Amino acid sequence: MSVRASAVWAITAQYASFTIQFISSVLIARWFIGPDELGLFSIAFAAVTMIALLQDFETETRRLTDGRGVHVVYDGVGKDTFARGLKVLRPRGYLVLFGGASGAVPPFDLLELTKHGSLFITRPSLQHYVATREELEQRSRDVFEMIGAGKLALRIHKKYPLEDVRQAHYDLEGRKTTGKLLLIP
């Protein structure tokens, strides 16, 4: 099977869910695997995410990939997961650092990239992907088309009347939500 291995560090289930859907629908399906393998990839991707939370991530990831490591790690946590992410990549793998929930990644020696197999690291920022009006419109159109086609499912956790905005904030801060919150005027 040509399924490319991936790993995700994410803070919340909703963020992980969106990431899995997006990567499965866009990145992986477009460049790496055929439609018949997409379901298997999504299941494997979700399983690897759970292992990251419940077990020794490095050992289990190496076991699941027969010691080869994964092609790409999407890291939304940062400081607490960065070094482990490097250790589970296969040679020429990519670490995509898109967040810093645990803090900024401290400075590190670039020779570590060579030591772990000629790795690549990127720190994408939205402003560089929507630098022009045309890019913004195209990327927005792509996302809305994915939602319309059922490739991305948005979960609405709760609708709040506008006068309950304070409660909505408390619920977010208290980690009582697992989806989008809508304020209704």
LINDA-V422632 format. One record per residue. PSI is psi in whole degrees, -180 to 180 (* if undefined). OMEGA is omega as a letter, one per 30 degrees, with the letter a starting at -180 (* if undefined). NEAR is the number of other ideal C-beta (glycine too) atoms within 8 Angstrom. Layout:
PSI&OMEGA&NEAR, PSI&OMEGA&NEAR
This chain:
142&a&4, 18&a&7, 125&l&10, 134&a&10, 146&l&13, 164&l&13, 147&l&15, 136&l&16, 125&l&11, 153&a&11, -45&a&7, 156&l&8, -39&a&6, -43&l&11, -44&l&10, -42&a&11, -47&l&9, -44&a&9, -46&l&12, -47&l&13, -46&a&11, -49&a&11, -42&l&13, -43&a&12, -41&a&10, -67&a&10, -53&a&8, -50&a&14, -34&a&11, -37&a&6, -24&a&5, -36&a&9, 161&l&10, 164&a&6, -32&a&5, -20&a&4, -8&a&11, -44&l&12, -43&l&6, -41&l&9, -46&a&13, -42&l&10, -47&a&8, -40&a&11, -45&l&13, -39&l&9, -43&l&9, -38&l&15, -44&l&13, -40&l&8, -38&l&12, -33&a&11, -31&a&5, -22&a&5, -175&l&6, 103&a&5, -47&a&11, -48&a&9, -47&a&8, -37&l&10, -43&l&15, -40&l&10, -46&a&8, -23&a&11, 20&a&11, 39&l&5, -3&a&6, -30&a&6, 173&a&13, 159&l&14, -34&a&9, 141&l&12, 127&l&15, 111&a&13, 111&l&15, 4&a&13, -50&l&13, -119&a&15, -47&a&11, -15&a&7, -11&a&11, -53&a&13, -40&l&6, -35&l&9, -41&l&13, -37&a&12, -20&a&8, 0&l&13, 144&l&17, 167&l&11, 139&a&9, 22&l&7, 167&a&14, 134&l&11, 117&a&15, 105&a&10, 102&a&12, 7&l&8, 174&a&9, 52&a&10, -31&l&7, 1&a&8, 170&a&7, 146&l&6, 128&l&9, 161&l&5, 145&l&2, 161&a&7, 123&a&4, -19&l&6, -18&l&6, -32&l&9, -39&l&11, -44&a&8, -35&a&6, 2&l&10, 43&l&11, 56&a&6, 161&l&13, 141&l&8, 139&l&8, 149&l&8, 80&a&6, 150&l&8, 137&a&6, -40&a&6, -27&l&6, -13&l&7, -8&l&9, 47&a&9, -25&l&6, 162&l&6, -40&a&5, -42&l&6, -43&l&10, -47&a&9, -41&a&8, -46&a&8, -40&l&10, -46&l&8, -43&l&8, -46&a&9, -46&a&9, -34&l&8, -38&l&8, -40&l&12, -47&l&11, -34&a&6, -1&l&6, 12&l&6, -24&l&7, 125&l&11, 120&l&6, 130&a&7, 120&l&9, 113&a&8, -49&a&8, 149&l&10, 130&a&8, 136&l&12, 147&a&7, -34&a&8, -11&l&4, 23&a&8, -35&l&9, -45&l&6, -38&l&8, -43&l&12, -43&l&8, -41&l&9, -40&l&11, -49&a&10, -35&a&6, 4&l&6, 42&l&6, 8&a&6, 153&l&10, 38&a&7, -165&a&10, 147&l&8, 132&l&12, 133&l&8, 123&a&10, 119&a&7, *&*&3
